[in-house]
Amino acid sequence: MIHITINGETRQFDQSINIAQFIDENNLQGKRIAIERNGEIVPRSQFTEQFLADGDRLEVVVAVGGG
C-alpha cells in the first residue's frame, strides 16, 4: 500500500501506478492538465514512465477556458 498526497489530500493505492494510469482512474483523460510531482512538472511524454511512489506529492491543475 502506498500513500500519495494529491492537491493536499492523502490517498491510498494498493500498488504503484504510473501517472497515465492515475489520469485514467480519475477521469482526466482528454482534459488539459498539468501535473507536478514532488515540486517538478512532469512532461506529458513521461506520463507512462513515471510511477508514483509512497510519499509522493502531486499537484494536479486542470485548465479551464473563460473569457
Buried (B, 14 or more C-beta within 10 A) or exposed (E): EBEBBBEEEEBEBEEEBBBBBBBEEEEBEEEEBEBEBEEEEBEEEBBEEBBBEEEBBBBBEEEEEEE
